[in-house]
């Protein structure tokens, strides 16, 4: 896979995931929990796959792009917020998947995440949407 092709695929994923996140949020607001859950499960798994591919690409002997030092703070900020959003979404998805299992209901963290799902979801989706906007900014900065 060429460097530009990977960056183009990354941009496509960023824009696609941004709109799927908005759709998922809308479905949650409309009470369509089944579709919301399906989309969030898909997005969370796909995001982890994207991160794995990105990390594999970064281990190559030739970097994808030459990064100027003045952009490093932005990239760190973007990456940290993205990780917070993805880890938070992953916790919410896992908590929802485990909420039906009797033994898992006794775990305080699972119970807390399910009781506060909407509140945490609003925070994490805002961070995740910002991260995807940041992905578009990265593409413009580095291509």
C-alpha positions in Angstrom: 0.0 0.0 0.0 1.5 3.3 -1.0 1.9 6.2 1.4 -0.7 8.4 -0.3 -3.2 5.6 -0.7 -3.0 4.9 3.1 -3.5 8.7 3.8 -6.4 8.8 1.4 -8.0 5.7 3.0 -7.5 7.4 6.4 -9.3 10.5 5.2 -12.2 8.4 3.8 -12.4 6.5 7.1 -12.4 9.8 9.1 -15.2 11.4 7.1 -17.2 8.1 6.9 -16.9 7.5 10.7 -17.8 11.1 11.5 -21.2 10.8 9.7 -21.8 7.3 11.2 -21.2 8.8 14.6 -23.7 11.5 13.9 -26.2 9.0 12.7 -25.6 6.8 15.7 -26.2 9.7 18.0 -29.4 10.6 16.2 -30.6 7.1 16.5 -29.9 7.1 20.3 -31.9 10.4 20.6 -34.8 8.8 18.7 -34.8 5.8 21.0 -33.6 3.3 18.4 -31.2 1.5 20.8 -30.8 -1.6 18.7 -29.4 0.3 15.6 -27.4 2.7 17.9 -25.8 -0.3 19.6 -25.0 -2.0 16.2 -23.4 1.2 14.8 -21.4 1.9 18.0 -20.1 -1.7 18.1 -19.1 -1.5 14.4 -17.4 1.9 14.9 -15.5 0.9 18.0 -14.2 -2.3 16.4 -13.4 -0.5 13.2 -11.6 2.3 15.0 -9.4 -0.2 16.9 -8.6 -1.9 13.6 -7.7 1.5 12.1 -5.4 2.3 15.0 -3.7 -1.1 14.6 -3.1 -0.5 10.9 -1.9 3.0 11.6 0.6 1.7 14.2 1.8 -0.9 11.8 2.3 1.8 9.1 4.2 3.9 11.6 6.7 1.1 12.1 7.8 1.1 8.5 11.3 2.2 7.7 9.9 5.1 5.6 7.5 7.4 7.5 4.1 8.2 5.9 4.8 11.9 6.1 7.6 14.2 7.3 6.2 15.9 10.4 7.4 19.4 11.2 8.3 20.0 14.8 5.7 22.8 15.2 2.9 20.3 14.6 4.0 17.8 17.2 1.9 19.4 20.0 -1.2 19.3 17.8 -0.6 15.7 17.0 -0.1 14.8 20.6 -3.3 16.7 21.6 -5.2 15.0 18.7 -3.9 11.5 19.6 -4.6 11.8 23.3 -8.2 13.1 22.8 -8.8 10.4 20.2 -7.5 7.7 22.6 -9.7 9.0 25.5 -12.7 9.0 23.2 -12.0 5.5 21.9 -11.2 4.0 25.3 -14.4 5.6 26.7 -16.5 4.3 23.8 -15.0 0.9 24.2 -15.9 0.9 28.0 -19.4 1.9 27.2 -19.8 -0.7 24.5 -18.4 -3.5 26.7 -20.6 -2.3 29.7 -23.7 -2.5 27.4 -22.8 -5.9 26.1 -22.2 -7.2 29.6 -25.3 -5.6 31.2 -27.4 -8.7 30.5 -25.0 -11.1 32.2 -26.0 -11.6 35.9 -22.4 -12.0 37.2 -21.3 -8.8 35.4 -24.2 -6.8 36.9 -22.5 -7.1 40.3 -19.4 -5.3 39.0 -19.8 -1.7 40.2 -18.0 -0.2 37.2 -20.3 -2.0 34.7 -23.4 -0.9 36.7 -22.1 2.7 36.9 -21.3 2.9 33.2 -24.7 1.6 32.3 -26.5 4.0 34.7 -24.5 7.0 33.3 -24.4 5.8 29.7 -26.0 8.9 28.2 -23.8 11.3 30.2 -20.6 9.6 29.3 -21.8 9.0 25.7 -22.3 12.7 25.2 -18.8 13.5 26.4 -17.1 10.7 24.4 -19.0 11.4 21.2 -18.0 15.1 21.3 -14.4 14.1 21.8 -14.6 11.5 19.0 -16.2 13.9 16.6 -13.5 16.4 17.3 -10.9 13.7 16.7 -12.4 13.0 13.3 -12.4 16.7 12.5 -8.7 16.6 13.6 -8.1 13.8 11.2 -9.2 16.0 8.3 -7.0 18.8 9.6 -4.1 16.3 9.7 -4.7 15.3 6.1 -4.7 18.9 5.0 -1.6 19.7 7.0 0.5 16.7 5.9 -0.6 15.8 2.4 
